[in-house]
């Protein structure tokens, strides 16, 4: 059972995550922001379940056991409508599961454009946080036991919007940058875009976009249209992609145990990664 697997590896993954600032000297655009970061953590819980304000974007690093490591790393962007981060359901729980598959996970705490009193924007702050996360993982690939050509990006809902954005907007890095992180490419080697939400017409797929895996449920009407349209745009450009639209599951199902069809999406993603030769 999925829940039993997560429980067994909880001590290994969730308690060993190290949180690192994306910009050690402060994130561009966050200068002077003294707003306390909002962290909701249930009584007795070992980790937060929701983040409600972010002024210092970070990556929490979860590495698999060395004897299981596949050399794959995935940046995970939780959802929450850009108003909060569902950091446990769509972040730490993913780290637990993916670590069990030998995949290194980097949970992204990005700046929130719709949080109360926020001055941040999706394109001006959350997207640069996502690019920086990919660059940072590549810059420390050797240290973390990762193949720099096997760095993916996964996002849920609002994080799925960021996944669609990094799928379609990226650069090769700045080779003359004094910051070694900025020399790295921001192009992910693959993406997993889970029940994404974004406005029509905001995503344009280039011919060199990476392979993509898309998931949504039929009874999540506003997001299923976005998912299907993105898949069709990928197909038009000849980008290798796979899409699963499940009959039921609603929105925000993450990897919860469920008898609904959507509960099997995680196994399908691992099969897709193997088929695409992204993992053994």
Wavefront OBJ file of the C-alpha trace (Angstrom):
o trace
v 0.000 0.000 0.000
v 1.188 3.484 -0.838
v 0.551 4.808 2.667
v 2.584 1.996 4.225
v 5.520 2.725 1.920
v 5.399 6.407 2.815
v 5.300 5.598 6.512
v 8.330 3.308 6.278
v 10.477 5.904 4.555
v 9.238 8.918 6.517
v 12.186 8.856 8.887
v 14.688 8.651 6.046
v 13.311 11.385 3.807
v 11.203 13.882 5.704
v 13.561 14.272 8.632
v 16.724 14.541 6.529
v 15.612 17.402 4.265
v 18.005 20.349 4.333
v 16.491 23.706 3.352
v 18.795 25.883 1.239
v 18.218 29.444 0.084
v 18.119 29.795 -3.686
v 19.993 33.076 -3.339
v 22.191 32.959 -0.199
v 22.414 36.771 -0.078
v 18.707 37.331 -0.634
v 16.405 36.887 -3.610
v 16.272 39.662 -6.226
v 12.985 41.484 -5.730
v 12.702 40.584 -2.046
v 14.972 43.366 -0.813
v 13.472 45.099 2.194
v 10.593 42.641 2.585
v 10.415 42.007 6.322
v 7.062 40.209 6.203
v 7.293 37.088 8.374
v 7.052 33.889 6.400
v 3.783 32.106 7.143
v 4.183 28.488 8.216
v 1.288 26.318 9.348
v 2.285 23.177 11.219
v -0.273 21.015 13.049
v 0.394 20.252 16.703
v 2.708 17.267 17.010
v 3.610 17.263 13.308
v 7.270 17.015 12.318
v 6.837 19.230 9.274
v 4.682 22.066 7.970
v 1.607 21.329 5.896
v 1.062 24.819 4.456
v 3.149 27.908 3.702
v 1.215 31.179 3.431
v 3.937 33.751 2.674
v 7.429 33.450 1.200
v 10.088 36.149 0.923
v 13.156 33.875 0.746
v 12.635 31.084 -1.814
v 14.319 27.817 -0.897
v 14.916 24.223 -1.916
v 14.488 21.405 0.583
v 16.824 18.574 -0.407
v 15.735 14.943 -0.056
v 18.251 12.389 -1.314
v 17.495 8.675 -1.762
v 19.642 5.926 -0.206
v 22.848 5.569 -2.218
v 22.132 1.928 -3.005
v 18.826 2.955 -4.659
v 19.924 6.191 -6.344
v 19.132 6.413 -10.065
v 20.932 9.702 -10.716
v 17.631 11.478 -11.397
v 16.698 14.721 -9.660
v 13.274 16.393 -9.696
v 12.347 19.877 -8.515
v 8.808 19.746 -7.089
v 6.606 22.862 -7.012
v 3.538 22.483 -4.745
v 0.229 24.109 -5.616
v -2.041 26.473 -3.722
v -3.309 28.993 -6.252
v -0.230 31.193 -5.702
v -1.854 32.162 -2.386
v -0.215 29.398 -0.326
v 1.867 26.257 -0.803
v 0.398 22.835 -0.081
v 3.913 21.929 0.960
v 3.221 18.550 2.577
v 0.643 16.953 0.262
v 2.270 18.204 -2.938
v 5.847 18.489 -1.722
v 7.191 16.452 1.180
v 4.928 13.462 0.492
v 6.205 13.425 -3.090
v 9.749 13.459 -1.728
v 8.999 10.428 0.422
v 7.586 8.481 -2.503
v 10.144 9.493 -5.130
v 13.045 8.802 -2.744
v 11.711 5.255 -2.460
v 12.135 5.006 -6.253
v 15.751 6.186 -6.085
v 14.976 9.731 -7.222
v 16.434 12.814 -5.533
v 13.802 15.460 -4.778
v 14.072 19.199 -4.265
v 10.902 20.758 -2.854
v 10.620 24.341 -4.047
v 9.316 27.067 -1.753
v 8.594 29.827 -4.261
v 7.297 33.352 -3.796
v 3.518 33.695 -3.798
v 1.874 36.236 -6.089
v -1.573 36.025 -4.464
v -0.671 35.745 -0.790
v -2.152 38.418 1.459
v -0.288 41.732 1.019
v 2.102 40.155 -1.488
v 3.927 42.393 -3.952
v 5.256 39.424 -5.948
v 4.133 38.223 -9.375
v 4.163 34.835 -11.066
v 6.308 35.894 -14.025
v 8.510 38.300 -12.097
v 9.255 36.151 -9.047
v 7.783 32.629 -8.954
v 9.071 31.777 -12.441
v 12.615 33.068 -11.735
v 12.533 31.029 -8.512
v 11.745 27.956 -10.620
v 14.534 28.643 -13.094
v 16.970 29.225 -10.258
v 15.969 25.917 -8.650
v 16.791 23.977 -11.835
v 20.106 25.791 -12.205
v 20.988 25.170 -8.555
v 20.346 21.425 -8.809
v 22.532 21.218 -11.920
v 25.300 23.255 -10.296
v 25.474 20.790 -7.377
v 24.716 17.626 -9.339
v 28.006 15.924 -8.513
v 27.633 16.667 -4.793
v 24.100 15.264 -4.752
v 24.790 12.236 -6.966
v 22.686 13.456 -9.876
v 23.185 13.247 -13.623
v 22.953 16.903 -14.778
v 21.177 15.641 -17.904
v 18.433 14.015 -15.802
v 16.998 17.011 -13.980
v 13.203 17.299 -14.141
v 10.532 19.670 -12.870
v 7.163 18.614 -11.436
v 4.348 20.943 -10.454
v 0.817 20.699 -9.090
v -2.005 23.165 -9.858
v -0.341 26.611 -9.511
v 2.946 24.713 -9.393
v 1.715 23.017 -12.561
v 1.512 26.449 -14.147
v 5.167 26.949 -13.227
v 5.956 23.512 -14.675
v 4.262 24.516 -17.941
v 6.222 27.773 -17.935
v 9.629 26.128 -17.424
v 8.591 23.521 -20.028
v 8.232 26.300 -22.598
v 10.531 29.122 -21.436
v 14.181 28.439 -20.655
v 17.710 29.434 -21.560
v 21.165 27.868 -21.735
v 22.559 29.934 -18.864
v 25.053 32.772 -18.847
v 28.580 31.351 -19.284
v 30.176 34.651 -18.213
v 28.184 34.985 -14.962
v 30.224 35.408 -11.789
v 27.652 33.266 -9.973
v 28.320 29.644 -11.036
v 24.647 28.778 -10.565
v 23.666 31.272 -13.263
v 25.971 29.547 -15.757
v 23.690 26.504 -15.757
v 20.807 25.868 -18.172
v 17.272 26.432 -16.870
v 15.810 23.901 -19.331
v 14.437 20.841 -17.519
v 15.161 17.472 -19.114
v 11.525 16.474 -18.559
v 8.436 17.773 -16.774
v 5.449 16.335 -14.938
v 2.530 18.752 -15.087
v -0.227 17.737 -12.673
v -3.702 19.364 -12.855
v -2.198 22.695 -14.010
v -4.028 26.000 -13.965
v -3.183 28.953 -16.179
v -4.896 31.449 -18.437
v -5.460 30.448 -22.089
v -2.917 31.928 -24.450
v -0.142 32.345 -21.865
v 1.825 29.218 -22.830
v 3.545 28.887 -26.216
v 5.341 25.599 -26.879
v 8.722 25.833 -28.665
v 10.089 23.058 -30.863
v 12.855 22.240 -28.366
v 10.623 21.785 -25.316
v 11.444 18.710 -23.196
v 9.262 15.573 -22.875
v 6.213 16.079 -20.683
v 3.854 13.927 -18.597
v 0.411 15.407 -17.918
v -2.307 14.344 -15.464
v -5.768 15.616 -14.559
v -9.223 14.324 -13.652
v -12.358 14.748 -15.743
v -14.261 16.102 -12.733
v -11.797 18.999 -12.404
v -13.322 20.910 -15.347
v -11.360 24.164 -15.349
v -8.027 22.343 -15.126
v -8.802 19.487 -17.499
v -9.302 21.932 -20.372
v -5.914 23.500 -19.644
v -4.271 20.073 -19.496
v -5.752 18.845 -22.777
v -4.956 22.068 -24.628
v -1.350 21.950 -23.439
v -1.054 18.335 -24.601
v -2.386 19.277 -28.053
v 0.063 22.173 -28.284
v 2.922 19.817 -27.384
v 1.740 17.374 -30.038
v 1.650 20.101 -32.685
v 5.322 20.784 -32.049
v 6.227 17.096 -32.064
v 7.194 17.045 -28.374
v 7.117 13.576 -26.825
v 4.333 13.661 -24.251
v 1.892 11.441 -22.421
v -1.438 12.490 -20.913
v -3.793 10.763 -18.476
v -7.298 12.095 -17.914
v -8.974 10.068 -15.176
v -12.740 9.749 -14.864
v -12.707 10.979 -11.270
v -10.320 12.373 -8.715
v -11.259 16.021 -8.447
v -8.596 18.630 -7.813
v -5.623 18.412 -5.480
v -5.457 14.627 -5.116
v -1.660 14.505 -4.824
v -0.643 10.930 -4.013
v -3.335 10.283 -1.417
v -4.610 6.733 -0.988
v -7.911 6.536 -2.862
v -10.184 4.115 -4.690
v -10.632 6.686 -7.465
v -8.966 6.111 -10.834
v -6.608 9.078 -10.352
v -4.821 7.231 -7.528
v -2.722 5.307 -10.071
v -1.116 8.291 -11.795
v 2.158 7.986 -9.896
v 2.773 4.446 -11.150
v 2.026 5.589 -14.690
v 4.603 8.369 -14.364
v 7.346 5.931 -13.321
v 6.437 3.725 -16.303
v 6.613 6.749 -18.596
v 10.025 7.720 -17.222
v 11.312 4.202 -17.825
v 9.844 4.125 -21.341
v 11.520 7.450 -22.147
v 14.839 6.023 -20.866
v 14.874 8.661 -18.125
v 15.446 6.044 -15.456
v 16.505 2.377 -15.356
l 1 2 3 4 5 6 7 8 9 10 11 12 13 14 15 16 17 18 19 20 21 22 23 24 25 26 27 28 29 30 31 32 33 34 35 36 37 38 39 40 41 42 43 44 45 46 47 48 49 50 51 52 53 54 55 56 57 58 59 60 61 62 63 64 65 66 67 68 69 70 71 72 73 74 75 76 77 78 79 80 81 82 83 84 85 86 87 88 89 90 91 92 93 94 95 96 97 98 99 100 101 102 103 104 105 106 107 108 109 110 111 112 113 114 115 116 117 118 119 120 121 122 123 124 125 126 127 128 129 130 131 132 133 134 135 136 137 138 139 140 141 142 143 144 145 146 147 148 149 150 151 152 153 154 155 156 157 158 159 160 161 162 163 164 165 166 167 168 169 170 171 172 173 174 175 176 177 178 179 180 181 182 183 184 185 186 187 188 189 190 191 192 193 194 195 196 197 198 199 200 201 202 203 204 205 206 207 208 209 210 211 212 213 214 215 216 217 218 219 220 221 222 223 224 225 226 227 228 229 230 231 232 233 234 235 236 237 238 239 240 241 242 243 244 245 246 247 248 249 250 251 252 253 254 255 256 257 258 259 260 261 262 263 264 265 266 267 268 269 270 271 272 273 274 275 276 277 278 279 280
